[in-house]
């Protein structure tokens, strides 16, 4: 049985963690297969959006604790999270049930997060004598208020979907039977946008977060000028004038 199921359809790559017998706890093979899927998303010009989900009763409970104590586990965070950090195309997380530890870190690495009403979230590494190793200590305080992030990180506690939505950890909170449809609706709206513009939008926002404002606005101007010289920029204006859908070429 494949530990990760990958399906491509209409510009979207669906990546589903498939270890339901252990609530989608990830071992090395699983992490590498997810990294491979994001590598493919980055390099395939026909793919423009990713949707990450989990099979069975949970999204992902994190790293497989039994596996992580084995010798082959050394450096297991060194591939997936750097790949997600530099991904230029958007990824949407479809979250249900447990989303803990490394599962939460993967969700934090996604651009847009949609949760089912039965979702709950936690970062329990501290209760194992660890700290998060997939950038959780850095991403969580950038997504939710610092005090709330520190409480979760210090205590290893959990919050439910309603609290996650209130804190801004997730963009949408929906009934579980509407989870994938909501993600696909968002992906569909992204697919209507110019692909190069979406990629540059992601780049300038993410890079700009770590820059002084004066430097960030210069980067925005650089990307704006670059996009204005593309074929898609001309096509977008022409399609608007002609009241038709644009034919994007990513050029």
N, C-alpha and C positions, 0 to 999 in steps of 0.2 A: 504494500500500500504506500502511495506517495505521501510524504510528510507535508508537502505543500502542493496544492492544486493550482495550476496557472491556466487561465483561459483568456483568450484575446477575442474581442468582439467590438466592432464599430469604433475603433480608436481608443478603446478602454482595455486595460489589462486587469483582470480580476485575480487577485492573489489571496488564496485561502489557506490558513494554517490548518493542517489536517491530522492532528493527533488527539482526537476527542476522548480517547481512553485515558489520557492524562490531562484533560482540560486544556489541551493545546500548549502544554509546557514545551519549551523549545530546547532541543539539543543542538549540537554542532551542525549536523546535517540539515536540520530545519533552518537554522540561522543562515547557512550558506545558500540554501535553496531560495530563501526570501531575497537575499542579496543578489543572487543571479537574476531573479525576476525584475528587480529594480535596475540592474545593469541593462537588461533587455529593454525596459521602458525608456531608459536614457538614450539608447543607441538606435532604436527602431523608429524611423521617421513616421511610420504609420500609427504609432502609439502616442497618445497625448495625455492620458490621465490614468492613474492607478486607483484601484479600490482594494483595500486590505481588510480582510474579515477572518473569522474563525469558524470552524466546523463544530457542530454539536452544541453543548450547553454553555460554552464560554468563548469569549474572544481569545484570551491567552492569559494564563496565570503566571507567566514569566519563564525564567530559565528552569529547566529540569534539574532539580536539586540533586537527584541521584547521579545524573550525568556530570554535573559541574565539579564533582569531587574526583573525577577520573583524570588521569594524566593528559589525555587528549583535549581537555577543556581549556588548557592554558591559551590565553590570547583570543578567546572565543568572541570577544566584543570588538576585535580589531578590524573586521571587514564590514559587517552590516551597517553599523551606525555611521562610520565615515562615508559610506556610499549614500546613505539617506541624507547626510549633511550637505552633500554636493549635488544632489539630484536637482535638475533644472525644471522638471515637469511636476505638476501637482499630484499629490496623493491624498485620497479621502479615506478615513478610517470608519469602518462600520462596526460598532462595538456593542456586544451584548454579554450579559453574564459577567463573569470575572474578568477584570483587566488590571493585573497586578504586576509589579516588578518590571521585568523586561517587556511584558506586554504593554504596560503603561508607557515605557520609554519608546516603544515603536509608535504608539499612538501620538506621543508628543512630537515625534519626528515627522508626522503627517501634517499636511497643510490645513485640512478641514476635518473636523471630528463630529460624527453623528452617533448618538447613543440611543439604544433601546431603553425603555423605562425600567427594565430589570438589570441594567448595568450597574456595577459598582467598581470603585477604583482604589488602589492603594499602592504604597511603595514600602514593602515590608523588609527590605534588605537589612535595615538596622537591627532587626530582631534575629538575624542570622549572623550578626557580627560583621556585616559588609557595609559598603555604601553602594549606591547605584553605579554601574560601570558603563552604561550606555547613554551617558550625557543627561541622566535624569536630574542630577543636582543642579544643572545649568538650565535645562529647558523648562522644568516645572515652575521655577520662580519668574520665568519670562512669560508664562502663560496665565498664571493665577497670581493673586496678591502674595507678596513675600511672606507675610505672617502665616497664611494658610498653607503655603508650600512648606515652610519650615515645620509647621505642626505635623503635617503628613510625613515628612522625611524623618523627623526626630522620633516620632512615636510608632511609626509603622502602621498607623491607623488607616481606616477606609472611609470613603464617602460614597453615597448612593448617586444615582443619576440625576436626581433633582438638585442635589447640592453641587454636583459637577457642572450642571447647566447654570446655576446661580453664580458660580465662581468664574464662569467663562472657559472652563476646561473643554466643554463641548459646545459646538455651534447649535445643535438641534437635539431635542429629546423627543422621541417618537415611540409609538407602540412597536413591539418587536416585529409584527407582521408588515410594518411599513419601513423597516430599516433599510433594506437594500434598495427599495424603490426611491427612497429619499436621496440616497447616495447617487443613484443613477440619474435622478433629476438634476442634481447639482453638476454631475459630470457632463450631462447633456448641455447644460448652459455654458460650461467651460468650452466644450467642443464648438460652440458657435463663435467663440472669440478667436482672433488671429493667433496662431500657435507661437510665432516668434514674440508677439507682444506679451503673451502669457508667461513665456519663459523669462523675458527681460523684466517683467513685472515682479516675478518671484525673486529674481536675482537682486533687483534694486531694493526691494523691501527687506529681504533677509540680510543682505550686506549692510544696508543702511542702519539697521538696528544697532550695529556695533561701531558706528561712525559718529563723530560730531556732526551736528546738523549742517554746518557749512560744507563739510566734505560730502555728506550724503546727497545734498541737493545738486552738487556738481556731478555726482554719479548719475542722478536722475536725468540731468540735462544731456549727459553723454549718451545714455541709452535712448532718450527721446530723439536726439538728432540721428542716431543710427537707424532707428525704426522708420523715421520719416523718409529715409532713402531706400526703403525696401519696396519690392513689387506689391507686397500685401498692403502696405500703407496706401498706395495708389488705388488698389482694388477696393479697399474698404470705403474710401471716399466715393469712388465711382458707383459702387453697389448701393450706397446710401442715396446718392442722387437719382439713381435709376429705380429705387424702391424694390430691390431684390436682395436675396441672400448672397453674401460674398463667396467667391470661389478661392479659398485660401490655398496658397502653394508653399508656404513656409520659405519664401524667398524675398 
